[in-house]
């Protein structure tokens, strides 16, 4: 059993864009992001097939977005023997989530609410700057260097609001 975040960081990993290289096997996955020297676990889950899960993971759009912002998104994993029951697998996954507290493993309702509020704040910020809807949509999807600073500023504003509440 992994005892520390550094244990996760030493596991085999693939970059998000190489998810097709994941094994077609049962396991627990750890999604990490890295920008500069800082590396953080942001999502943990367990699946019957790592490869199949990542073909259509519900967080893929968010993770692709982080990639476009310059974060290196990777997936690490631990294979789980077939004699481990589903209950044991869920308990082990829950242990890792509790121990490492990845940001994207908060309850789905809370996560959706936070994401909705973040997007809402970004859009409000861009509207205050005089951007029309078409420009805002382009900013969200293009995320080139020019817009990274704006996104980060809006994110910092949002983080400050969240800390105050």
N, C-alpha and C positions, 0 to 999 in steps of 0.2 A: 504494500500500500504506500502511496506517495504521502510523505509527511510534510513537505514544505513546497512553496512555490518554485524554488530552484529545482526541485525534483521534476516538476512539470516542464520547466525550461530545458531540461536535459533529454526529454523524450524526442523520438523521431517526429519530424513535422514536415508539412508541405505548405507552401504558400497557397492562399485562397484560389488564385487563378490556376493552380495545379491540383485542385481537389479531385480530379479524375484519377489521380495516382493513389488515392486512399484505398486501403484494403476492403474487399467485400467481406467483411467479418463483423461480428458483434464486438462492441466496445464502448468505452467512455471517451468522449472527446473534450478537448480543452481549446478554446479559441483564444489566441493571444494577439495583441496589437503591440507594435513597436514603432516609436518615432525617436530618432536619436539613439540614446543608450537605454532609455526607459522601456521596459517590457511589462505588460500587464495582462492578466487573465481576465477576459471580459464575458465569457460564456462557457458553460459546462453542460454536457448532456450525455445521455446514453442511448444507444440505438442497436437494432438487430443487424443493420448493415451500414457501416460508415459511408461507403461509396454511394449507396442509394439515397441515404438521408441528405447528403450534400449536393445531390443533383437538383433538389427542390427545397432546400432549407428555407423556412419562413423568415429568417434573418438575413438572407442573402443580399437583398437590396441595401440594407443598412451597412453590411460589411463591405460590399462593393463601394459604397459611398465613402467609407473610411479609407479604403485603398486610394480612391481618387483624391482624398485630402492629404495624401502623403504618408499615411500610416501603413506599416507592413503588417498585413493580417495573415496569420498562420493557424493551421489546425494541427494539434498534437493529439495523440491517442494512446490508450492502453487497451489491448485486446483482452476480452473477457472469455474464459472457458465456457463451453456450452453447458457444463454441469452446474453453473451458478444460476440460481433461480432468478426469475424476473424481480421478485421482491428483494432479494439480496442485491441485485444490480441497482435497483432504485434507491435502496438504503445507502449503498456505497456512493452513488452519484450525489445523493442528498448530503452525505458527509462532506464530500469535496466542495459542494456549493456553500455549505455552512462554514467550512474552514477558510475558503478562499474568497467568498463573497463577491463573485463576479457581477459587474454592473447590469448585464443583460439577463441575469437570472432572477431578478426581482419578479414578483408575481406578474403575470401577463397583463392584468388590468392596470396595475401601477405603471408598468413599462409603457403600455400603449398611451396612458394618460400623460406621462412625462414626455414621450416622443411627440405626442400631439401638441403639447404646450411648447416644446422646443421649436417645432416647425412653425407654430403660430407666432412665437416671438420673433423668429427670423423673418417671417413674412411681414409682420408689423414694422420691423426695423427697416426693411427694404422699401416698404410703402412710405415710411417717414422720410426716406431718402429721395422719394419721388419716382421710384421705379413702377412701371406698369406691370400687369400680370404676365405678359409675354416675357419681359425681361427677368422677372422673378423665376419663372419656370426655367428659363435658360440658365440662370445662375445656379439653381439647384442641380441641374443635370450636367452642366459643363464643368463647374468647379475647377477652373484653371487657376493659375497662380494669382491673377488679379483678384479673384473672388475668395481665395482662401483666407486672406486677412479679414475680409468682411464676415465670413462665416465664423472665424475664430472670435472676432469681436462680439458678434451676436451671441455666440456660445458662452463667452465670458460674462456678458450681460445676464444671460439666462442663469448661469451658475450662481452669480451674485444674488439674483432674485430668489433662487431656490434655497440658498443658505440663509437668507433673511426670513423666509417663511417657516 
